[in-house]
């Protein structure tokens, strides 16, 4: 039995198949944790979703910004962009089944492996949030996504403000901050003010900002934190920071990190397959 963390698939079903073949994945034995952006930009988003649906509880999935973008288009809250490749889902006879399945995926996951807490998000965690608080806030948004309030929330989800967390926030503004942190965050200030315009690597931080996981005093620093979203960062394997978006859709690689308890110790193994470029940056 093994647990695998997998970075952004983005509709690249053939690469996902090759990765699963490489790790000899068995849904009766192993568990996949996909870190969001299951769909879009790649050629086979519908096949990716159908595959993961078919794995049942052997595939635990996070929602990323592209997955929420699909829901926003499907529910009339957003227009498709010229780079979207979502028609395979939007025009499918089983469209509603796929959308309903996406609505029931997670915004954050907290697992324990060999005595280590592993917190998984698509993009980031604000420095003031503990792992427990992150899970509670994620569940607030999950409840909205599964409710009759979904359409109204999606209409108001796209905004960069408020740009920081305040426990006094309520309603749409509160949920928007949670979504932006969990699915869009790369850089923030030491006080947790988020910045969304910069998409470069670690050395691209605007003045006064830091990569969110390098903020001093971050409340989740004692937890192993795994995320995707940041393809220009690529693979990063620090003691408690695991970045797994290695740019499959851009012609990079699709990555899986095997986590396994061996004699009570947490063992890690990175497995990657090369990807055919499906989109060009820009």
Secondary structure as UniProt FT lines:
FT   STRAND          3..6
FT   TURN            10..11
FT   HELIX           13..22
FT   TURN            23..24
FT   TURN            27..29
FT   STRAND          31..34
FT   HELIX           45..54
FT   HELIX           56..58
FT   STRAND          59..62
FT   HELIX           65..74
FT   TURN            75..76
FT   TURN            82..83
FT   HELIX           87..90
FT   TURN            93..94
FT   HELIX           95..103
FT   STRAND          109..113
FT   TURN            114..115
FT   STRAND          116..120
FT   TURN            127..128
FT   HELIX           131..145
FT   TURN            148..149
FT   HELIX           150..155
FT   TURN            167..168
FT   HELIX           171..184
FT   STRAND          187..188
FT   TURN            190..191
FT   STRAND          194..195
FT   HELIX           202..204
FT   TURN            207..208
FT   STRAND          210..211
FT   HELIX           212..214
FT   TURN            216..217
FT   TURN            219..222
FT   STRAND          224..227
FT   TURN            231..233
FT   STRAND          236..237
FT   STRAND          241..243
FT   HELIX           248..250
FT   STRAND          253..262
FT   TURN            263..264
FT   STRAND          265..274
//
